[in-house]
Amino acid sequence: MLFDLRGRGRRRTVQVIYLSLAILMGGGLVLFGIGGGTNGGLFDAIGGSGGSSTSVDAVFKKRLETYEKRLKANPQDQAALIGMTKLYFGSASTGENFNQTQNAYTAKGLGQLRLASASWERYLATKPAKPDPGTANLMVQVYGPAGLKQYDKAVTSMEAVIASRKETANLYAQLAILASGAKQDRKSTLAEAKALDLTPKAQRKQLKSAIDLQKSQLGVTQPTQPQSG
C-alpha cells in the first residue's frame, strides 16, 4: 500500500488527505463541495430538504426570480449574488445536469457551472473586503478538473479558502495541484513545500507521491530528478 496505516492518528491523517484529493480531482461528493466544509447542493442552496424533480425545479425558479429582482433593484447586492452562485452550483449537481454513473457533469451541468461562475465574478466585482469563504470553497470545484478546468480561477478561490481557515497540509496540497494545472509553477512549489512542512515527517514521502500523482492526472509533467552518483 502507498501509506502505512498503522496507528490511529496516522490513519486519520491519511484518510483526510486521500478524501480531499479524491474529491478535488475526481469530482466525487459534488453535493457537499470540496474539503467537507461547506454544503453546496441544490437542496441546501434553495433551503429545501428534498422532493420531486418538479418541486425542486419550481423552488429553484422561484428563488432565482427573487435574486434577479433584488439584483435589478441593487446590482451590488452581495448576498443575492452569493445566493445565485450557490443556486447555480447546486443545480449543476442534480438531475440531468450530473451523470451519476460517470460521476461527471453533463453539458447542461457545465452550463450551470458557467452561470455560477458569472454570478461569482459579479460578486467579486463588488470588491468585497474578503470573498465569502464558503462560496469560494464551492468555486474551487466549479473551476477545478471535474468542472470548468479554469485552474487560474480555481487557485484564486483556493487561496480565499485558505485565508479563512487554519492552515493544513490538505489545503496546501490542493493549492499545489491546482497551481500546477494553472502553470503557476512557483506557487505550486511553495504550496507543496508548505503542505509537506505541515505533514509529519514520516508521511511526507507518501503525501508528495499523492500530490505528484494528481498533478500527472492534470497533464502536468514532473521535472526529471538528477540521478546521483
N, C-alpha and C positions, 0 to 999 in steps of 0.2 A: 504494500500500500504506500501511497505517497506520503501520508502522515503517520507518525507513531501516535496512536490514540490512547496510549496508556496514561492514566492519571485523569481525574475528573476535570481539573482546571484546563489542562491541555486539550482534552476532548471538546470542551465547550468553546474554547478559542477557535479551534479548527472548524467546528460546526458553523460558527458565526462567519468566519472568513469564506468558507465554501458557499454558504447560503447566499450571502450578499453578492459574491462574484457571480454565482449562478443566476441570481435574479437580474443582475446588471447585464450580463452578456446574453442570457437565453430568453429573457422576456417572460419568465415564469412568474406566477402570482401577480399578474398585472393589476388585479383589482386592489392590491394593497400597496402600490407604489414601490419604491426601492429602499432597502435598508430597514424596512419594518416600522418606520417612524410615523408614517402618515397614511391614512386610508385615502384612497382616491377613486374608488369605484363609483359607478353611476348612482347606486342607491345611497351612498354616503354623500355624494355631491348634491343630490336633489333632496336629501333629507328624508328619503323613504326607507322602507325596510323590506323591499322585495315586492313581487306581484307579477301580473301577467305582462307580456310584451306590450300590449295595447295600453295598459295603465301606466307603464313606465314611459312610453312614448308621450303620453298625454301630459304627465307631470314634467317631463323634460321640456316639452314645447312651452308649457306654462311658465316654468322657471326661466327659460331662455327669453321669453317675451318680457318678463319682469326686468331682467337685466338690461335688455335692449332699451326699454322705456327709461330706466334710470340713467343709462349712458346717453340717451338722447337729451335728457334734461341736464346732465352733467357729464361730459366726456372724460372728466378727470376722476370719476368715482372709482377709487381703487378697489373698494370692497366688491363692487359689481364686476370689475374686470377679473378679480381673483375668482369670484364665483363662476363667471363664464368660463374661465380657463379650466377649472376643475370639472365643470359640467361637460365640456367637450372631451376632456380626458376620460371621464367616466363613460361617456357614450362610445368612445373608441374601443373600450374594453368589454363591450357587451353585444349580445345578439349577433347579427350578421356582420358586424364590424370586426369581430375577432374570431378566428378559426381555432376552436378549442382542440381539434385533432392535431393540427400542425403547430399549435401554440404560437400563432403569429397573427399580426394584424392583416386584415384584408385590404383591398384597395379603398373601400369605403372607410375602414378604420383609420387608414393613413390620412385620408381626407379630414377626418375628425381631429387627428393629431395636428394637422396643419392649421385647423381653426383654433385649437388650443394654443398653438404657437403664436398665432396672430393676436389673440387676446392677451397672452403673456407679454408680447412685445409692446402692445398698447399700454399695459400696466407699467412696464419698465420705463416707457417714455414719459410717464408722470413723475419720474425721478423720486421713487420712494427712498426714505433715509436708509432703510435696509430692506432688500427684497424679501417678501414673505417666505420664510424657510420651508414651510410645509408645501407650498405650491412649487417652490424651486426643487424640492425633492421629487415631485411628480415630473417636472420638466426634464430632469436627468433622464428619465425613461422615455419621455417624448422624443428627445434628441439623441438617445442612445442607439446602440446597434439593433435593438428589437423594434425601434421606431423609425425616426426620420434620418438617422445616421448623420446628423449635423453635429459633429463632435466638438467643434469650437464652442457652440452654444451649450452643449452638454457640460463642457468644462466650466463655463461661467456659472451655470446652475449648480454644479457640484461644489464650487467654491463658496457659493452662498449658503449651501447646506453646511459645509464645514465651519463656516464663520459663526453659525448659530449653535454649534454642538461642541461637546467635549471632544478633543482630538482623539482619534482612534486609528489603529493600523488599518482597519477595514475601510474607513473613509478615504484615507490617503492612497490605499491600494486601488480603489475605484478611480480616484483622480488620476493616478499614474496611467491606468489603462486608457481612460478617455483622452487624456492629453496626448498619448501616443497616437490614438486614432485621429486627433486633430493636427498631428505633425508638430506639436509643441514639445520638442524633444527635451529641452532644458527643464521645462516644468514637469514633464513626466519623470525625468531622472531625479529631480528634487523631491517629488511626491513619493516616489518609490523608496528613496533613501529615508524619508520621514516614516513611511509605513514600516520599514524594516527596523528602524530605531525604536519604534513603539511596540515591537514584537519581541517576546522573549528570545534570547539568543539561540536557544536550541531549536526554535521554529522558523528562523529567518530563511534558511535554505529552502524549506518547503514553501513558504509564502512567496519567495521570489520565483520559484518554479511555477506556482499557480498564476502569478501575475504575467510571467513570460508566456504561458500557455494562452491566457486570454488575449494578450497583445497579438499573438500569432493568429488568433481567430479573427482579429480585425484586419489582418493582412499586413501587420507591422513586423518587419523583419528585424530580428535582434542582431546587433553587431557581433561579428565573429571575435571570440576571445583569443588573444595571442597565446600560443602554446609555450609553456615553459620548457627550459632545457635547451 
